[in-house]
Amino acid sequence: MMHMYDTDEQEVMEMQKPRYSRVSDLLELLITIERRTDGITYQYIIDEFNVSRRTAERMLKGLREIDPNIVELDYILDTRKHYGYYRQKFKLSQ
């Protein structure tokens, strides 16, 4: 029987990370979001930073509170939600 205070091994490892490491993860994530035109998914964060789904949600939520320009990208044709900076597609005039 699990108690509400029980955590899985991955969450324990995340809690043991030094704070500066978590901050550097957020900065790295922000830089990645800025560089990628297709945005990022929760699965990307989980795989790249080796964190749980809940931690991935917290990381993205924290960045979105700091920078409200990070939005859900509705122009990505995929079943997963992508988050990033909305970039308008410009037509070249002739």
C-alpha positions in Angstrom: 0.0 0.0 0.0 1.4 3.4 -1.0 1.1 6.4 1.2 0.7 9.9 -0.1 4.3 10.6 1.0 5.8 7.7 -1.1 7.7 8.8 -4.2 9.2 6.8 -7.0 12.9 6.5 -7.5 13.0 9.1 -10.3 11.4 11.7 -8.1 13.8 11.0 -5.2 16.7 11.6 -7.7 15.1 14.9 -8.8 14.8 16.1 -5.2 18.5 15.3 -4.6 19.6 17.5 -7.4 21.4 20.7 -6.3 19.3 23.9 -6.9 21.9 25.3 -9.3 21.4 22.2 -11.4 17.7 22.7 -11.6 18.2 26.4 -12.5 20.6 25.4 -15.3 18.1 22.9 -16.6 15.5 25.7 -16.8 17.9 27.9 -18.6 18.8 25.2 -21.0 15.1 24.5 -21.6 14.4 28.2 -22.3 17.3 28.3 -24.8 15.9 25.2 -26.5 12.4 26.7 -26.7 13.9 29.8 -28.3 15.8 27.9 -30.9 13.1 25.4 -32.0 10.5 26.5 -34.4 8.4 23.5 -33.8 8.4 24.0 -30.0 8.8 21.3 -27.4 6.6 18.7 -25.9 6.3 17.3 -22.4 7.9 14.1 -23.7 10.9 16.0 -25.0 11.4 17.5 -21.5 11.0 14.1 -19.8 13.5 12.5 -22.2 16.0 15.3 -22.3 16.2 16.1 -18.6 15.3 12.6 -17.2 12.4 13.9 -15.1 8.9 12.7 -14.3 5.9 14.0 -16.2 4.9 16.1 -13.2 8.3 17.7 -13.0 8.2 18.4 -16.8 4.8 20.2 -16.2 6.3 22.2 -13.4 9.4 23.2 -15.4 7.2 24.4 -18.3 4.8 26.2 -16.0 7.6 28.0 -14.3 9.0 29.2 -17.7 5.5 30.3 -18.8 5.1 32.3 -15.7 8.3 34.1 -16.3 7.7 34.6 -20.1 4.0 34.6 -21.1 5.1 34.6 -24.7 5.7 30.9 -24.5 2.3 29.5 -25.7 0.8 26.3 -26.9 1.5 26.2 -30.6 -1.7 25.3 -32.5 -0.1 25.2 -35.9 1.9 22.0 -35.3 0.1 19.1 -36.8 0.7 16.5 -34.2 -1.4 14.7 -31.5 0.9 16.1 -28.8 0.8 19.6 -27.4 3.8 21.7 -28.5 4.9 24.8 -26.6 7.1 27.6 -27.8 7.1 31.1 -29.3 4.5 31.8 -31.8 6.2 32.7 -35.1 4.2 34.2 -37.9 4.9 32.9 -41.3 5.9 35.7 -43.6 5.2 35.8 -47.3 7.9 37.2 -49.4 6.5 40.0 -51.5 7.5 40.2 -55.2 
